[in-house]
Amino acid sequence: MSRRPAKKPVPKATYRILASSAFGYTEIGRTIASSPDKLIRRTIWVTLYSLTGDISQQHIKLLFQIVRVEGDTCYTVFKGHDLARDYLRSLVRRGTSRVDGIFDVVTKDGYKLRVMVLAVTMKRAKTSQERAIRKIMKEIVERKAQELNFDEFVQEMVLGKIASEVFNAARKIYPLRRVEVRKSKVLVIPELAPTAPTPTSS
């Protein structure tokens, strides 16, 4: 009985993965693959803390997707973010109200996102007050999307600036404990969107 010849192992290479342009193309990890084609569309979750070194941001999780490989470098696009469940549970306490808003917006440069905002009141709010808070969320998120390009919007969303604006405006309706953009998802990326740094001519 003849034996089949053993298959030769496919040589693999190590590739470094960079965050999207909104996060300054910071290296977020390394991976091994037998060819660059096998890396395209692969997704990676990392914490914002791993990019900034700020321990207070470890509950913020970012999702990137590899869209292009140049040499041994993988370039990604930002696909969305989420907040850790334990962190969200810690915000909502007995005797408070949780106000959620979900909004689909388009940035100035044509990216479409679904943005989910959470507000927690100091005490239980009335339905009319919750409705007014949700209206303020919608107005601010939509205005920001109209004013900012994708990278700017992502930065303000992830780093808390949009949540801060909602907090300052909505607390005039009812005292708030916290506002967070708890989750986002990129729905549409323009076809001509850049996926890697443009080389500069010398």
MDAnalysis code that builds the backbone (N, CA, C; Angstrom):
import MDAnalysis as mda
import numpy as np

u = mda.Universe.empty(606, n_residues=202, atom_resindex=np.repeat(np.arange(202), 3), trajectory=True)
u.add_TopologyAttr("name", ["N", "CA", "C"] * 202)
u.add_TopologyAttr("resid", np.arange(1, 203))
u.add_TopologyAttr("resname", ["MET", "SER", "ARG", "ARG", "PRO", "ALA", "LYS", "LYS", "PRO", "VAL", "PRO", "LYS", "ALA", "THR", "TYR", "ARG", "ILE", "LEU", "ALA", "SER", "SER", "ALA", "PHE", "GLY", "TYR", "THR", "GLU", "ILE", "GLY", "ARG", "THR", "ILE", "ALA", "SER", "SER", "PRO", "ASP", "LYS", "LEU", "ILE", "ARG", "ARG", "THR", "ILE", "TRP", "VAL", "THR", "LEU", "TYR", "SER", "LEU", "THR", "GLY", "ASP", "ILE", "SER", "GLN", "GLN", "HIS", "ILE", "LYS", "LEU", "LEU", "PHE", "GLN", "ILE", "VAL", "ARG", "VAL", "GLU", "GLY", "ASP", "THR", "CYS", "TYR", "THR", "VAL", "PHE", "LYS", "GLY", "HIS", "ASP", "LEU", "ALA", "ARG", "ASP", "TYR", "LEU", "ARG", "SER", "LEU", "VAL", "ARG", "ARG", "GLY", "THR", "SER", "ARG", "VAL", "ASP", "GLY", "ILE", "PHE", "ASP", "VAL", "VAL", "THR", "LYS", "ASP", "GLY", "TYR", "LYS", "LEU", "ARG", "VAL", "MET", "VAL", "LEU", "ALA", "VAL", "THR", "MET", "LYS", "ARG", "ALA", "LYS", "THR", "SER", "GLN", "GLU", "ARG", "ALA", "ILE", "ARG", "LYS", "ILE", "MET", "LYS", "GLU", "ILE", "VAL", "GLU", "ARG", "LYS", "ALA", "GLN", "GLU", "LEU", "ASN", "PHE", "ASP", "GLU", "PHE", "VAL", "GLN", "GLU", "MET", "VAL", "LEU", "GLY", "LYS", "ILE", "ALA", "SER", "GLU", "VAL", "PHE", "ASN", "ALA", "ALA", "ARG", "LYS", "ILE", "TYR", "PRO", "LEU", "ARG", "ARG", "VAL", "GLU", "VAL", "ARG", "LYS", "SER", "LYS", "VAL", "LEU", "VAL", "ILE", "PRO", "GLU", "LEU", "ALA", "PRO", "THR", "ALA", "PRO", "THR", "PRO", "THR", "SER", "SER"])
u.atoms.positions = np.array([
    [0.863, -1.199, 0.000],
    [0.000, 0.000, 0.000],
    [0.894, 1.242, 0.000],
    [0.777, 2.041, -1.051],
    [1.650, 3.207, -1.180],
    [1.136, 4.367, -0.340],
    [2.055, 5.131, 0.171],
    [1.699, 6.313, 0.955],
    [1.682, 7.549, 0.074],
    [0.738, 8.425, 0.373],
    [0.707, 9.691, -0.358],
    [1.818, 10.597, 0.163],
    [2.468, 11.333, -0.728],
    [3.513, 12.245, -0.262],
    [2.925, 13.330, 0.633],
    [3.621, 13.634, 1.712],
    [3.142, 14.665, 2.645],
    [3.120, 16.031, 1.958],
    [2.059, 16.776, 2.257],
    [1.953, 18.120, 1.681],
    [2.976, 19.044, 2.324],
    [3.586, 19.855, 1.477],
    [4.549, 20.815, 2.007],
    [3.801, 21.943, 2.716],
    [4.272, 22.350, 3.874],
    [3.591, 23.454, 4.578],
    [3.678, 24.755, 3.774],
    [2.574, 25.474, 3.759],
    [2.546, 26.756, 3.045],
    [3.285, 27.794, 3.876],
    [4.276, 28.456, 3.304],
    [5.003, 29.466, 4.084],
    [4.085, 30.622, 4.468],
    [4.243, 31.092, 5.697],
    [3.416, 32.194, 6.183],
    [4.290, 33.381, 6.552],
    [3.699, 34.562, 6.448],
    [4.419, 35.794, 6.778],
    [3.657, 36.544, 7.856],
    [4.374, 37.415, 8.560],
    [3.769, 38.242, 9.609],
    [3.440, 39.617, 9.043],
    [2.246, 40.076, 9.333],
    [1.781, 41.380, 8.859],
    [1.390, 42.239, 10.057],
    [1.713, 43.512, 9.997],
    [1.272, 44.430, 11.050],
    [-0.009, 45.107, 10.607],
    [-0.878, 45.349, 11.566],
    [-2.198, 45.917, 11.286],
    [-2.262, 47.326, 11.859],
    [-2.680, 48.269, 11.027],
    [-2.779, 49.663, 11.454],
    [-4.236, 50.071, 11.638],
    [-4.486, 50.909, 12.630],
    [-5.815, 51.491, 12.815],
    [-6.120, 52.423, 11.646],
    [-7.354, 52.821, 11.520],
    [-7.749, 53.703, 10.421],
    [-7.179, 55.107, 10.601],
    [-7.375, 55.932, 9.584],
    [-6.820, 57.294, 9.594],
    [-7.345, 58.126, 10.754],
    [-8.568, 57.850, 11.214],
    [-9.131, 58.610, 12.338],
    [-8.303, 58.431, 13.604],
    [-7.531, 57.359, 13.666],
    [-6.713, 57.059, 14.842],
    [-5.222, 57.069, 14.495],
    [-4.877, 57.845, 13.454],
    [-3.483, 58.121, 13.126],
    [-2.681, 56.925, 12.652],
    [-3.340, 55.921, 12.082],
    [-2.651, 54.720, 11.580],
    [-1.761, 54.082, 12.651],
    [-2.215, 54.123, 13.897],
    [-1.480, 53.481, 14.999],
    [-1.523, 51.963, 14.828],
    [-0.407, 51.305, 15.111],
    [-0.386, 49.843, 15.015],
    [-1.271, 49.239, 16.098],
    [-2.168, 48.332, 15.705],
    [-3.092, 47.730, 16.658],
    [-2.857, 46.231, 16.830],
    [-1.907, 45.686, 16.100],
    [-1.640, 44.267, 16.270],
    [-0.864, 43.699, 15.094],
    [-0.589, 42.400, 15.196],
    [0.102, 41.669, 14.134],
    [-0.628, 40.365, 13.891],
    [-0.535, 39.874, 12.673],
    [-1.187, 38.622, 12.336],
    [-0.332, 37.843, 11.352],
    [-0.620, 36.563, 11.228],
    [0.124, 35.687, 10.329],
    [-0.816, 35.173, 9.247],
    [-0.359, 35.155, 8.008],
    [-1.170, 34.643, 6.899],
    [-0.269, 34.107, 5.804],
    [-0.815, 33.197, 5.014],
    [-0.040, 32.622, 3.920],
    [-0.032, 33.517, 2.693],
    [-0.997, 34.448, 2.622],
    [-1.022, 35.413, 1.514],
    [-1.840, 36.623, 1.933],
    [-1.554, 37.776, 1.345],
    [-2.308, 38.990, 1.699],
    [-3.798, 38.863, 1.426],
    [-4.170, 38.097, 0.386],
    [-5.586, 37.956, 0.041],
    [-6.406, 37.392, 1.194],
    [-5.788, 36.566, 2.008],
    [-6.515, 35.941, 3.116],
    [-6.800, 36.925, 4.254],
    [-6.180, 38.102, 4.188],
    [-6.368, 39.097, 5.242],
    [-7.495, 40.083, 4.937],
    [-7.809, 40.247, 3.656],
    [-8.822, 41.223, 3.272],
    [-10.169, 40.857, 3.895],
    [-10.811, 41.861, 4.494],
    [-12.123, 41.770, 5.151],
    [-12.050, 41.171, 6.553],
    [-10.862, 40.783, 7.001],
    [-10.736, 40.297, 8.373],
    [-10.990, 41.450, 9.340],
    [-11.704, 41.194, 10.441],
    [-12.026, 42.257, 11.404],
    [-11.247, 42.066, 12.700],
    [-10.988, 43.181, 13.364],
    [-10.204, 43.186, 14.602],
    [-10.877, 44.103, 15.613],
    [-11.119, 43.585, 16.827],
    [-11.605, 44.408, 17.938],
    [-10.420, 44.810, 18.806],
    [-10.337, 46.078, 19.163],
    [-9.323, 46.541, 20.112],
    [-9.980, 47.558, 21.036],
    [-9.383, 47.790, 22.192],
    [-9.902, 48.824, 23.084],
    [-9.247, 50.162, 22.744],
    [-9.953, 51.230, 23.028],
    [-9.370, 52.558, 22.822],
    [-8.153, 52.738, 23.723],
    [-8.186, 52.111, 24.889],
    [-7.050, 52.157, 25.813],
    [-5.765, 51.650, 25.165],
    [-5.876, 50.616, 24.322],
    [-4.682, 50.061, 23.674],
    [-4.080, 51.038, 22.664],
    [-4.874, 52.016, 22.218],
    [-4.367, 53.025, 21.275],
    [-3.842, 54.262, 21.986],
    [-4.488, 54.643, 23.084],
    [-4.155, 55.908, 23.743],
    [-3.332, 55.740, 25.012],
    [-3.400, 54.542, 25.619],
    [-2.725, 54.344, 26.897],
    [-3.480, 54.927, 28.074],
    [-4.705, 55.428, 27.828],
    [-5.531, 56.023, 28.889],
    [-6.407, 54.928, 29.484],
    [-6.138, 54.531, 30.726],
    [-6.836, 53.422, 31.360],
    [-8.333, 53.682, 31.491],
    [-8.733, 54.952, 31.523],
    [-10.149, 55.284, 31.659],
    [-10.940, 54.958, 30.393],
    [-10.237, 54.604, 29.308],
    [-10.901, 54.311, 28.030],
    [-10.921, 52.822, 27.704],
    [-10.657, 51.983, 28.714],
    [-10.583, 50.554, 28.440],
    [-11.949, 49.919, 28.181],
    [-13.037, 50.623, 28.523],
    [-14.383, 50.085, 28.277],
    [-14.884, 50.375, 26.867],
    [-14.113, 51.134, 26.083],
    [-14.521, 51.500, 24.729],
    [-13.855, 50.550, 23.739],
    [-14.661, 49.777, 23.020],
    [-14.149, 48.779, 22.079],
    [-14.358, 49.272, 20.644],
    [-13.309, 49.175, 19.832],
    [-13.334, 49.654, 18.455],
    [-13.221, 48.475, 17.494],
    [-13.980, 48.535, 16.396],
    [-13.936, 47.485, 15.389],
    [-13.334, 48.038, 14.095],
    [-12.291, 47.370, 13.627],
    [-11.645, 47.737, 12.360],
    [-11.713, 46.560, 11.395],
    [-11.728, 46.877, 10.099],
    [-11.721, 45.830, 9.074],
    [-10.591, 46.090, 8.088],
    [-9.830, 45.035, 7.802],
    [-8.717, 45.159, 6.854],
    [-9.286, 45.283, 5.439],
    [-8.840, 46.305, 4.724],
    [-9.344, 46.535, 3.365],
    [-8.232, 46.590, 2.322],
    [-6.992, 46.652, 2.793],
    [-5.885, 46.797, 1.841],
    [-4.593, 46.331, 2.494],
    [-3.744, 45.658, 1.719],
    [-2.449, 45.209, 2.214],
    [-1.364, 45.723, 1.283],
    [-0.393, 46.412, 1.861],
    [0.750, 46.931, 1.112],
    [2.006, 46.362, 1.742],
    [2.715, 45.484, 1.033],
    [3.894, 44.861, 1.617],
    [3.493, 44.032, 2.827],
    [4.069, 44.366, 3.988],
    [3.712, 43.634, 5.207],
    [2.790, 44.441, 6.113],
    [2.109, 45.441, 5.543],
    [1.254, 46.338, 6.324],
    [-0.205, 46.226, 5.893],
    [-1.089, 46.038, 6.874],
    [-2.527, 45.964, 6.619],
    [-3.173, 47.290, 7.016],
    [-3.935, 47.864, 6.105],
    [-4.668, 49.095, 6.385],
    [-6.135, 48.756, 6.629],
    [-6.732, 49.477, 7.550],
    [-8.097, 49.176, 7.960],
    [-9.016, 50.383, 7.806],
    [-10.305, 50.094, 7.892],
    [-11.313, 51.147, 8.027],
    [-12.038, 50.932, 9.348],
    [-12.512, 52.015, 9.933],
    [-13.302, 51.947, 11.167],
    [-14.699, 51.450, 10.808],
    [-15.155, 50.410, 11.497],
    [-16.466, 49.826, 11.199],
    [-17.500, 50.068, 12.297],
    [-17.037, 50.518, 13.465],
    [-17.982, 50.790, 14.531],
    [-17.335, 50.677, 15.897],
    [-18.120, 50.914, 16.922],
    [-17.603, 50.786, 18.275],
    [-18.725, 50.313, 19.206],
    [-18.339, 49.895, 20.389],
    [-19.290, 49.411, 21.378],
    [-18.704, 49.683, 22.757],
    [-19.563, 49.829, 23.741],
    [-19.111, 49.980, 25.120],
    [-19.312, 48.665, 25.860],
    [-18.389, 48.354, 26.756],
    [-18.460, 47.104, 27.515],
    [-19.775, 47.025, 28.288],
    [-20.372, 45.829, 28.309],
    [-21.669, 45.648, 28.972],
    [-21.596, 45.946, 30.462],
    [-20.508, 45.558, 31.099],
    [-20.364, 45.826, 32.535],
    [-20.389, 47.322, 32.806],
    [-19.752, 48.091, 31.931],
    [-19.725, 49.549, 32.102],
    [-21.136, 50.116, 31.959],
    [-21.880, 49.662, 30.952],
    [-23.231, 50.169, 30.740],
    [-24.138, 49.817, 31.920],
    [-23.995, 48.594, 32.446],
    [-24.811, 48.191, 33.594],
    [-24.525, 49.063, 34.817],
    [-23.280, 49.502, 34.942],
    [-22.915, 50.317, 36.098],
    [-23.545, 51.706, 36.064],
    [-23.986, 52.140, 34.885],
    [-24.547, 53.488, 34.756],
    [-26.000, 53.571, 35.197],
    [-26.742, 52.486, 34.960],
    [-28.183, 52.509, 35.201],
    [-28.484, 51.953, 36.597],
    [-29.077, 52.788, 37.429],
    [-29.373, 52.396, 38.806],
    [-30.874, 52.484, 39.064],
    [-31.283, 51.866, 40.169],
    [-32.693, 51.899, 40.535],
    [-33.131, 53.341, 40.799],
    [-34.323, 53.673, 40.309],
    [-34.852, 55.008, 40.531],
    [-34.429, 56.021, 39.481],
    [-33.690, 55.559, 38.448],
    [-33.295, 56.439, 37.357],
    [-34.046, 56.038, 36.088],
    [-33.930, 56.851, 35.058],
    [-34.518, 56.522, 33.755],
    [-33.401, 56.394, 32.728],
    [-33.555, 55.418, 31.868],
    [-32.619, 55.230, 30.758],
    [-33.311, 55.681, 29.480],
    [-32.677, 56.613, 28.773],
    [-33.243, 57.144, 27.533],
    [-32.319, 56.736, 26.385],
    [-32.845, 55.968, 25.442],
    [-32.065, 55.504, 24.298],
    [-32.528, 56.179, 23.019],
    [-31.561, 56.493, 22.157],
    [-31.876, 57.023, 20.848],
    [-31.029, 56.335, 19.791],
    [-31.646, 55.965, 18.665],
    [-30.934, 55.328, 17.557],
    [-31.153, 56.183, 16.319],
    [-30.044, 56.636, 15.705],
    [-30.142, 57.579, 14.603],
    [-29.229, 57.148, 13.449],
    [-29.759, 57.196, 12.236],
    [-28.956, 56.968, 11.036],
    [-28.583, 58.328, 10.454],
    [-27.283, 58.553, 10.294],
    [-26.800, 59.857, 9.821],
    [-25.785, 59.664, 8.698],
    [-25.576, 60.720, 7.916],
    [-24.589, 60.711, 6.839],
    [-23.624, 61.862, 7.074],
    [-22.331, 61.562, 7.103],
    [-21.327, 62.593, 7.338],
    [-21.148, 63.475, 6.104],
    [-20.421, 64.547, 6.276],
    [-20.214, 65.516, 5.197],
    [-19.584, 64.880, 3.964],
    [-18.762, 63.826, 4.169],
    [-18.100, 63.173, 3.036],
    [-18.769, 61.860, 2.629],
    [-20.021, 61.664, 3.063],
    [-20.816, 60.589, 2.491],
    [-20.826, 59.247, 3.192],
    [-20.269, 59.141, 4.381],
    [-20.340, 57.896, 5.147],
    [-21.677, 57.841, 5.898],
    [-22.327, 56.699, 5.855],
    [-23.584, 56.530, 6.586],
    [-23.329, 55.669, 7.813],
    [-23.774, 56.139, 8.974],
    [-23.584, 55.416, 10.233],
    [-24.895, 55.298, 10.993],
    [-24.985, 54.263, 11.793],
    [-26.054, 54.156, 12.784],
    [-25.429, 54.444, 14.143],
    [-25.963, 55.440, 14.832],
    [-25.392, 55.920, 16.092],
    [-26.420, 55.718, 17.201],
    [-25.992, 55.077, 18.285],
    [-26.893, 54.783, 19.404],
    [-26.430, 55.544, 20.637],
    [-27.299, 56.403, 21.142],
    [-26.966, 57.282, 22.264],
    [-27.779, 56.858, 23.493],
    [-27.132, 56.934, 24.633],
    [-27.761, 56.567, 25.904],
    [-27.632, 57.730, 26.885],
    [-28.750, 58.087, 27.508],
    [-28.730, 59.076, 28.583],
    [-29.341, 58.438, 29.828],
    [-28.731, 58.695, 30.986],
    [-29.238, 58.196, 32.260],
    [-29.540, 59.398, 33.141],
    [-30.758, 59.480, 33.618],
    [-31.173, 60.615, 34.449],
    [-30.831, 60.373, 35.916],
    [-30.830, 61.443, 36.685],
    [-30.529, 61.337, 38.108],
    [-31.679, 60.651, 38.862],
    [-32.917, 60.971, 38.465],
    [-34.109, 60.350, 39.047],
    [-35.046, 59.951, 37.912],
    [-36.125, 59.311, 38.253],
    [-37.036, 58.848, 37.218],
    [-37.691, 60.039, 36.506],
    [-37.606, 60.025, 35.187],
    [-38.133, 61.140, 34.394],
    [-39.516, 60.802, 33.838],
    [-40.252, 61.836, 33.471],
    [-41.551, 61.654, 32.830],
    [-41.346, 61.300, 31.354],
    [-42.371, 60.717, 30.756],
    [-42.295, 60.333, 29.335],
    [-42.036, 61.549, 28.456],
    [-42.674, 62.668, 28.786],
    [-42.484, 63.883, 27.988],
    [-41.043, 64.385, 28.088],
    [-40.434, 64.243, 29.256],
    [-39.037, 64.646, 29.424],
    [-38.095, 63.714, 28.661],
    [-38.372, 62.432, 28.680],
    [-37.570, 61.478, 27.910],
    [-37.654, 61.793, 26.421],
    [-38.856, 62.138, 25.965],
    [-39.050, 62.472, 24.555],
    [-38.256, 63.719, 24.184],
    [-38.232, 64.711, 25.062],
    [-37.489, 65.950, 24.802],
    [-35.980, 65.688, 24.785],
    [-35.499, 64.825, 25.678],
    [-34.074, 64.471, 25.701],
    [-33.686, 63.754, 24.411],
    [-34.530, 62.830, 23.968],
    [-34.264, 62.089, 22.730],
    [-34.234, 63.030, 21.520],
    [-35.080, 64.041, 21.536],
    [-35.097, 65.014, 20.434],
    [-33.784, 65.783, 20.376],
    [-33.262, 66.168, 21.550],
    [-31.974, 66.866, 21.599],
    [-30.851, 65.966, 21.091],
    [-30.854, 64.695, 21.500],
    [-29.866, 63.731, 20.975],
    [-29.860, 63.753, 19.453],
    [-31.049, 63.613, 18.873],
    [-31.196, 63.536, 17.419],
    [-30.659, 64.799, 16.748],
    [-31.033, 65.958, 17.275],
    [-30.612, 67.225, 16.673],
    [-29.096, 67.367, 16.679],
    [-28.454, 67.022, 17.795],
    [-27.005, 67.196, 17.910],
    [-26.255, 66.188, 17.048],
    [-26.670, 64.932, 17.074],
    [-25.984, 63.913, 16.276],
    [-26.115, 64.222, 14.786],
    [-27.294, 64.624, 14.345],
    [-27.488, 64.942, 12.933],
    [-26.706, 66.184, 12.527],
    [-26.686, 67.197, 13.386],
    [-25.932, 68.414, 13.069],
    [-24.439, 68.124, 12.974],
    [-23.924, 67.340, 13.904],
    [-22.502, 66.998, 13.888],
    [-22.137, 66.251, 12.609],
    [-22.979, 65.327, 12.205],
    [-22.707, 64.563, 10.981],
    [-22.667, 65.486, 9.757],
    [-23.552, 66.456, 9.715],
    [-23.590, 67.391, 8.585],
    [-22.356, 68.291, 8.554],
    [-21.833, 68.624, 9.728],
    [-20.710, 69.564, 9.825],
    [-19.349, 68.895, 9.639],
    [-19.225, 67.600, 9.989],
    [-17.919, 66.948, 10.084],
    [-17.731, 65.887, 9.011],
    [-16.464, 65.684, 8.617],
    [-16.184, 64.529, 7.776],
    [-16.116, 63.283, 8.661],
    [-15.964, 62.129, 8.035],
    [-16.062, 60.862, 8.751],
    [-15.057, 60.749, 9.891],
    [-13.784, 61.022, 9.610],
    [-12.763, 60.896, 10.652],
    [-13.040, 61.824, 11.824],
    [-13.447, 63.062, 11.532],
    [-13.747, 64.021, 12.594],
    [-14.938, 63.558, 13.424],
    [-15.958, 63.046, 12.738],
    [-17.154, 62.573, 13.449],
    [-16.813, 61.389, 14.347],
    [-16.026, 60.442, 13.828],
    [-15.635, 59.271, 14.616],
    [-14.859, 59.694, 15.859],
    [-13.925, 60.625, 15.695],
    [-13.137, 61.091, 16.836],
    [-14.027, 61.715, 17.903],
    [-14.934, 62.607, 17.496],
    [-15.799, 63.278, 18.471],
    [-16.776, 62.299, 19.117],
    [-17.184, 61.284, 18.361],
    [-18.109, 60.286, 18.888],
    [-17.421, 59.373, 19.900],
    [-16.261, 58.847, 19.534],
    [-15.562, 57.877, 20.378],
    [-14.936, 58.544, 21.597],
    [-14.419, 59.754, 21.427],
    [-13.732, 60.435, 22.530],
    [-14.676, 61.197, 23.461],
    [-15.972, 61.175, 23.165],
    [-16.945, 61.710, 24.117],
    [-17.404, 63.132, 23.900],
    [-16.961, 63.786, 22.832],
    [-17.352, 65.191, 22.641],
    [-18.835, 65.316, 22.285],
    [-19.322, 64.411, 21.436],
    [-20.737, 64.455, 21.079],
    [-21.599, 64.181, 22.303],
    [-21.216, 63.182, 23.094],
    [-21.959, 62.876, 24.324],
    [-21.967, 64.065, 25.272],
    [-20.847, 64.775, 25.349],
    [-20.759, 65.942, 26.226],
    [-21.712, 67.052, 25.777],
    [-21.811, 67.258, 24.462],
    [-22.726, 68.284, 23.952],
    [-24.176, 67.915, 24.247],
    [-24.500, 66.631, 24.072],
    [-25.853, 66.180, 24.394],
    [-26.142, 66.383, 25.881],
    [-25.182, 66.027, 26.717],
    [-25.351, 66.172, 28.171],
    [-25.639, 67.626, 28.549],
    [-24.826, 68.544, 28.028],
    [-24.964, 69.953, 28.404],
    [-26.281, 70.549, 27.933],
    [-26.767, 70.087, 26.775],
    [-28.037, 70.607, 26.266],
    [-29.230, 69.943, 26.940],
    [-29.158, 68.625, 27.134],
    [-30.312, 67.879, 27.646],
    [-30.509, 68.043, 29.152],
    [-29.473, 68.392, 29.885],
    [-29.642, 68.527, 31.340],
    [-30.507, 69.735, 31.688],
    [-30.754, 70.607, 30.713],
    [-31.663, 71.724, 30.933],
    [-33.112, 71.229, 30.968],
    [-33.342, 70.059, 30.360],
    [-34.675, 69.450, 30.381],
    [-34.901, 68.726, 31.699],
    [-33.873, 67.942, 32.126],
    [-33.967, 67.160, 33.351],
    [-32.555, 66.797, 33.800],
    [-32.260, 66.793, 35.104],
    [-30.899, 66.489, 35.572],
    [-30.431, 65.105, 35.096],
    [-29.234, 65.071, 34.540],
    [-28.692, 63.832, 33.982],
    [-27.500, 63.336, 34.795],
    [-27.363, 62.034, 34.825],
    [-26.206, 61.408, 35.476],
    [-25.089, 61.170, 34.462],
    [-25.477, 60.732, 33.255],
    [-24.459, 60.388, 32.268],
    [-25.077, 60.326, 30.878],
    [-24.272, 60.675, 29.876],
    [-24.644, 60.475, 28.469],
    [-23.472, 59.792, 27.778],
    [-23.770, 58.778, 26.980],
    [-22.738, 58.066, 26.226],
    [-23.255, 57.753, 24.824],
    [-22.371, 57.829, 23.835],
    [-22.664, 57.210, 22.541],
    [-22.254, 55.749, 22.730],
    [-23.229, 54.901, 22.994],
    [-22.918, 53.548, 23.475],
    [-22.507, 52.591, 22.367],
    [-22.904, 52.900, 21.132],
    [-22.587, 51.987, 20.036],
    [-22.706, 52.714, 18.697],
    [-21.917, 52.288, 17.732],
    [-22.049, 52.817, 16.379],
    [-21.734, 51.710, 15.382],
    [-22.250, 51.880, 14.189],
    [-22.007, 50.915, 13.116],
    [-21.957, 51.659, 11.795],
    [-20.912, 51.429, 11.016],
    [-20.800, 52.052, 9.700],
    [-21.647, 51.242, 8.724],
    [-22.594, 51.897, 8.079],
    [-23.510, 51.218, 7.165],
    [-23.068, 51.321, 5.713],
    [-22.537, 52.483, 5.328],
    [-22.133, 52.706, 3.939],
    [-20.812, 53.470, 3.911],
    [-19.845, 52.946, 3.147],
    [-18.565, 53.626, 2.928],
    [-18.515, 54.069, 1.469],
    [-18.273, 55.347, 1.192],
    [-18.193, 55.805, -0.199],
    [-17.143, 55.021, -0.982],
    [-17.401, 54.776, -2.240],
    [-16.494, 53.971, -3.072],
    [-15.104, 54.574, -3.178],
    [-15.007, 55.881, -3.193],
    [-13.715, 56.535, -3.387],
    [-13.027, 56.884, -2.076],
    [-13.513, 56.326, -0.963],
    [-12.906, 56.640, 0.329],
    [-11.477, 56.110, 0.387],
    [-10.511, 56.910, 0.888],
    [-9.133, 56.439, 1.003],
    [-9.000, 55.372, 2.073],
    [-8.167, 54.356, 1.834],
    [-7.967, 53.278, 2.800],
    [-6.534, 53.208, 3.288],
    [-5.689, 54.097, 2.819],
    [-4.285, 54.096, 3.249],
    [-3.706, 55.466, 2.999],
    [-2.602, 55.809, 3.654],
    [-1.985, 57.106, 3.445],
    [-1.598, 57.284, 1.986],
    [-1.790, 58.480, 1.481],
    [-1.359, 58.782, 0.117],
    [0.107, 59.141, 0.121],
    [0.950, 58.426, -0.653],
    [2.380, 58.750, -0.657],
    [2.622, 60.179, -1.130],
    [3.531, 60.861, -0.470],
    [3.863, 62.220, -0.864],
    [5.038, 62.206, -1.822],
    [4.981, 63.044, -2.808],
    [6.054, 63.088, -3.789],
    [7.248, 63.830, -3.213],
    [8.428, 63.339, -3.504],
    [9.637, 63.949, -2.948],
    [10.099, 65.102, -3.814],
])
